[in-house]
Amino acid sequence: MKIKQFEYEPLAHFSYAIVSNGEMMVVDPERNPMKYYAFAKANNAKIVAVFETHPHADFVSSHLQMHKETGAIIYVSNKVGADYPHHPFDEGDTLQIGGIVITAINTPGHSPDSIAIVAKDGKKVALFTGDTLFIGDVGRPDLREKAGNMKAKRQELAEMMFQTIQHKFTGLPDNALVYPAHGAGTLCGKNISSDKSSTLGNERMGNWAFKEQTKEKFIDALLDGQPFIPSYFGYNVDTNKTGAPILRNALAKIPFKLNGAIDNGALVIDVRDEATFKRGHIKGSLNIQATSKSAKFETWLGAIVEPDEKFNLVIEHPKDLEDILERVAVIGYEVNLLSVATSDTMNLETMESLDLNDFKKHPDNYTIVDIRNTSEVEEEKFFESAISHPLNELRETANDIPTDKPIVVHCAGGYRSAAGSSIIKNKISGTKVYDLSDDIEKFK
């Protein structure tokens, strides 16, 4: 049994290819399946199965595309109510791929339809846990109140998670390898280790969820301090229940304009770096940077832009086109993308730079807006006078910000404040808006 872990860094998403005797299975694939095809080719293997541990909320899966292009059978819990061709795979079901025996465990908690996949090859056991069991944590239970075939309240799912952790893995050995669908940085959990895999024995010793505790204490710990839920999460659950269209076909429909004016009246998202954006951008555009592979562009695009909202993109260079289209498609937002263009050079707006010395000497002369998440603000405030407006809510709340003083926007490191300051500037007229950017480091 050969196991390959793939990582999609912006969403801290892990997917897996498992090869045995010329046959290959894929677990929780990301939107673009080409890396799995390349791995199959390199290992002279045929992709025969795709496993979905649940309908994912934070990314769109390529399970349906892989079925269409390879003939692989999709296995998923019957509880999902999947609208695509599939074989139900629930507790008690078993199949063989190559020399590997595959079984399912129903593991409700993160979602009511979650399963874990157990792969056994002789004495070697691998456990693919989806979003149920992470390294050092378990999946959040508050994402299925409004989406999916099966809906459940967070309290109900938290109780299910307690039962899952208490009882569902007891028959597996300590040396079983644990491979989750996410690592540190995902919004699907809150205190996940930076380790990318573990053993069940290590989790039994070190993961808080396995510690002896009452159900009430477990539930309180699980529900407390969960991060915000981006707007796109429910949309992705429903998309994954249906199955996304073939990626290259979906992206081929999106027009590209070189130095083209955007005149369709829809929202404009400028993905260039903040310095370039501030030097000149289309009036009313928002700056959500996609300048590195690790930037959380997907999360913030899906948190700031609603799933049914049409938008355009501005990029720096034509060579950036293919990458940005795929990043938009990772969360299924290509369906609302009207066009992509490099920046026009006419009629651009600028953003002024903050006089940092004056701000340091006279902070009371400014309205300071903290756009970090509520849990971050509760943990630590950098400015006592700052007012909290979380970025994911800012398009709705920006008009509540006082306008009698210049406004300074900050986050924890500078990435989010570029987006936040552009939103406020777009919402408020007649008041100067400044981005503190990475100068926030000087106030910690």
N, C-alpha and C positions, 0 to 999 in steps of 0.2 A: 504494500500500500504506500503510494507516494502522494504526499499532501503538499500542495502549494498554496500559500496564503497571498492574496492580492490586497493592496491597500489603496483606497481612494482618500487621499489625505485631507482635502477640505472638509469632508464629512466624517472623518475617522471611521470609515466603513471598511470592513473586512469581508472578502468573499473567498471562495475556496474551490480548487480543482483537486480531485482525488482520482488517481490512475491505478488500475490493477489489471494485469493480463490483457493489455490492449484496449480496455474500456475505461471511460472517464465519466465522472459525475461532477456537477457544479452545484455549489450551495450559495444561495443568495447573491446572484450575479448583479453587477452594476449595469448601467444603461447601455454602454458600448460593449458588445460581447467579443470584440476582436482579440483581446488579450487571451481569452479562453481558447479561441480557435487556434491562435499561435502556439499556445502551450500544448494543445492536443496534437498539432502537427509536429512539434518538436519531439513529442513522446510517442509518435506513431500510434495514437490512440483515437478511438471513435467516441464522440460524446453521445452517451445513451440516456442520460438522466439529468434533469435539473430539479433541485429541491428548493422550495420556498418555505422558510420556517414560519412566515406569517406575511400578511400584506404590509410592506414597509411604509413608514410615514415620512421618512426624511430623504428618500431617493426613489427613483423609478427603476424598476428591474427590467432586465432584458429576457426574462424567462420565455415570453411568447415569441419573441424574435428568434431565440435559439431553437425553439421547437420548430418553427417554420423553416429555418435554414439548415438544421441538422437532423431533424426527425426525432430529437431527444424527447422522451416522455417527461412531462412536468408532474412532479409529485408535491401535493399540498394537502393540508388538512381539509376534510370534508366540511368542517365548520366555517371555512372561508366563504363558501358559496361562490367559488370561482366561476367567472363567465367565459373562461378560455378552455380549450381541450386539456384535460388533466386526468390523472389517476388519484383518487383519494388515498391519503397516507396518514393513518392515525395509529394510536397505541394498539399493539398486537399485530400490526402489519409488518411483513418482512419480505425482502427481496435480495437477490444476489447480483452484484456487479463485479465482473472479473472474479477474483478470489475473495471479495469482501462481502460479508453479510451485513445488510443494512436494516435497521429497525427504527421505528418511530416511538417517541414518548410525547404524549400530550402535556404541554407545560403552560397552562394559562397563568396569566399574571401581568405580563406586559400587554398582552392582548388576549381575548378569550379563545382565539384560534391558533395560538402559538404551538409549534412542535419543536422538539429537539431531535436531531438525527444522530443515531449511534452507528458507527462503522467499526466492525470487528474483522481483523485479519489475523487469525491464529490467536496469540496472546496480546496482540496490539489492539488497543481500543481508543477510538477517537470520538469525541462528543462535540457536535456542532450545535451550539446553544442558541443561535439567533440573538434576539434581544431579551431573552429570559435571564440568562446567567452571564454576567460580564466578569472580567478579572477584577476582583475586589468589590463588586457591586452587583445589583440586579437591575433589570429594566424598569423604567418608570411606568406607573399604572394609570396614567391620566390622559391617554391619547385616543381612547376609543369611546368617548361619550357621545360623539356626533358623527362618526364615520365608520364605514365597514358594514359587512353583512350582519355581524353580531356587535351590538353596542352594549357597553357596560360602564357603570359608574366607577370612579376611581377607588372608592371604598371597597366595592365588590371585587374589583381586580386585585387590590392590595391583599385582600383575604385569600384570593386564589393563589397569589404569589407565595404567601406564607405556606399554604398547603403544598405547593409545587416544590419549594425548597426543602420542606420537611420530609417529603415522601417520594418524590419522583426519581431521585438519583440514587436511592439507597442500594439498589442492586448492582451498581457499577463500582469497579475497583478504584482505589486511590490513584493508581497509575494511569487512569484514563486521561488522555490529553483533552483539554478544554479549548475549543476554538469558537470565540464569540463573533457576532456580526459587527461589533463596534469596539473601539478603544477610547482612550482619553481624548476629550474634545467633542464628543457627540452630545447632542441634546436629548438623546434617548436614555441617558442616565446622568448621575450627578457627581459621583466620587469614584470614577473608574481609574484603575491603575494604568500606568504607562506601559506595562507589560502587554505583549500582543497575544500571548497564549499562556496556559498554565496547566496544572494537573488538578484533577478533582480533589486529590488529597490536600494539596496546597490551599484550595478554595475552602475546603472544610475546616482547615486550621485558621486561615487568615481573613476570609470574607465575612464581614459583619453579619450577613444574612444567615449564615450557618450557625452562628453562636446561639447557645441555649438562651431563650428569651420567651416571654409571653407573646401571644398573638397581638395583643394590644400594643406592646412596645415595638414589635416589628412593624406594624402598620403605621404607627406614629413616625417612626424613623424613615420609613419609605416615602410617606406623603410629604414630609417636611422639607422645604427648601428646594423643591424641584424647579428647574429652569423654566423660562417662558416657553410657550408653544407657538412656533411660527405659523403664519396664516396658511401656508401651503401643506401642512402635515395631513390634514383630513383629505385634501385633494389627492395627495399621493397614495393614501390608503385606497381610495376609490379607483384611481388609475391602475394600481397594481392588482386590484381585484378583477379588473376587466382585461388588463394586459395592454402594454404600450405598443404603438405602431413601430415598424422597422425604422431604426434611427436615421439611416441615410436618406430614406424617402421623406421623412418628416423635415429634415434640415434642408433638403433640396428646394423646398417651396419658399424659403425665406429670401427675399430680395436683398441685394447688397448695393450700396451706392458709394462711389469714391468721391469724397469731398461733397457729398450730396446734402442739399437742404432737406430737413425733415419737416413736412408741412401737413401731416395727417391729423394733427391735433391731439395725438395720444402722448402719454408720458414718455419722457426721454431719460434713459439711464446711461450715464457716462461712466465707463469702466476704467478710464485712464487713471494714472496716479494723481494724488491730490494736488501736487505742485503744478502739474500741467493743467488740471481742471481749473485751478484758481487763476491761472494766467489767462484763461479764456475758454468759455463754455457756452453752449446754447442756453438762452434764457429759460429758466424754469426747470432745467435738468437737475437730476440728482446724481451724486457721486458715490457709486458703490464700486470700489476698486477690485479689479481682477488682475492684479499686477504680479502675482506669484502663485505657484502651485498650491501653497498652503493657505492663501488668503481665504477667508470664510465667505467668499462671494455668493455661493449657492444659498447658504443659510440666510444671508441678509437680503438677497434678492427675493427669496420666498417669504421673508418676514415683513418687508417693506411694501412689496407689490402684491396685491391680492390675486388669487388664482384665476379670476375671471377678468382681470384688468389688462387691456391692450397696452403694449409699450414698444419702444424703439431702443436700440443700443447705439452708443458712440464708442468706437475703438480708436486706438492710436495709429495702427498700421494695417494694411491688408493682410499681412502675414498672421495677424492675431485672429482672423475671422474664424478659421476652423476650430481653434481651441475654445473660443468664447461660445460658439454655437453648441458645442458638446457640453460645456459647463451649464448652459441654460437648460439643455435637454436632460441633464442629470436629475433635475427636479420636475421635469415634464412641462416646463414653461415655454417650450418652443411653439406651442399651439397659439400663444398670445403674442408672439414676437412679430411685429409688423415689418420691421426692416433693421438692417445694420448698416452703419455708415462711418466713414472716417470723418473727423471734425471739419465742418465748414470753417472758413477763415473770415467770414463776414458777420457783422452784427453780434459779436460775442460779448458776454458779460464777464467781469472779473470779480474776485473776492479780495478784499484788503487783508493785509497781514496785521496781526495784533502787535501793539507796542508792549512787549513783554515786561520791560522795566516799569512802565506806568501801571500795568496790571499788578505787578508784584507790590508796588508802593501803595496803590489805591484800589484794592479789590472791591471795596464797597461802591466804587463808581461804575460797577458793571453788574449786570444780571448774569449769574453763573448757572448754567444748565448742565446737569449731570445726566447723561443719556445711558448710563449703565443699567443693567438689569436690577430689579428691586432687591434681589438677594445680595448682590454686590454692594449696593448702597447700605443695606442693613449691616453688612459686615464691616465696612469702613467708608468714611466720608473724607474726601480730600479738602473740601471747603465747607465750613459750617453753614455758610449762607446759601449754598447751592440748592436749587430746586430740582426735584427728580422728575424727569420725563423719559422713561425707557424708550430706546430707539424703535422697538417694534410697535410702539403706540404713538410715535411722535407725529405722524401725519394727521392723526386725529386730535392730538392735544396741543399742537404748536400754537394755536391761536389763543391758548390760555396763558401763554408766557407774557409777563409784563414787558412793555415796550418803552418805558420811560428812561431806560439806560441802554448803552450798548450791550449786546449779548455775547457772552463767551461760552462756547460749547466744549465739553470735555467728556472723555470716556476713560478707559484704563490704560490705553497704550497709543491711541491716535488713529487706529483704523476706523472705528465706528464714528468718531467725531467728524470725519470728513463727510460721511453720509448725513449725520445729524445736522451739521451746520448748513449743508445744502438744502435740506428739507425746511429748516426754519427760515432761511433766506427766501425760499420760494413762497412760504406761507405769510411772512411778515414783510410789510413795506414801510419805509420811512425810518427804520432802525438798523444800525450797523450790526452785522453778525460776524463774529470771529470764531475761527477754529483753533483751539489750543493745541491740537495735534499731539505730537510726541513730546512737546514741552511739558506735558502733564508729569513726566518723570521728575521734573525739577520741584514738584510740590508733594512728592510722596515721602 
